[in-house]
Amino acid sequence: MEAIKLNKLVDEELQQHHEKVAELSFLISKEMQLDNNVCNKIYAAALEHDLGKIFLNQEVLNKPRKLNKKEYEYIKNHVLLSVSYLNSKKTDIDTVKYVLYHHENYDGTGYPVGLKGSKIPLGARILRIADTFAALTVDRVYRKKLSIKKALSIMDSEKKFYDLEIYSLFKKIIKNKEVL
């Protein structure tokens, strides 16, 4: 599936992030030996998971310091905006679900619904891991990119957020394939 070309409202950073999350998600999906159709849906969701950010106030989105509670709640709307956009394009329902739930945490503390464990669709659990790692290993306006080792260390300290089977497999992929 081909990546959506983002308009001028969004810089290259978001496009590159989508592509990195798609690459990582696809590697995980293939390593899990998921059906090709499922792998493709996960890949498609990864290419579009943060599209809603183009509809947000870019000054808030790119604020160079920690967001306050109101700003953080505002940014969380990107998930619903992404889903609205994808639904308007009649995107496959599984792909939409993966996008909708990619910020759900395995321990139930995520958003937008607070799903827990296996109630989170498999594709969203994969995206959650790939998205976090990709975000940690690139420069952001509020911090420099982290090394692979440091990113994995942070993720290890937050592993309650991830499906541990998938996360364990992901770490092996990163260490064995040196994908970044």
Secondary structure, DSSP 8 states (H G I E B T S, - for coil): -------TTS-HHHHHHHHHHHHHHHHHHHHTT--HHHHHHHHHHHHHTTGGGGGS-HHHHT-SS---HHHHHHHTTHHHHHHHHHHHTT--HHHHHHHHTTT--TTS--SSS---GGGS-HHHHHHHHHHHHHHHTS-BTTB----HHHHHHHHHHTGGGS-HHHHHHHHHHHHHH---
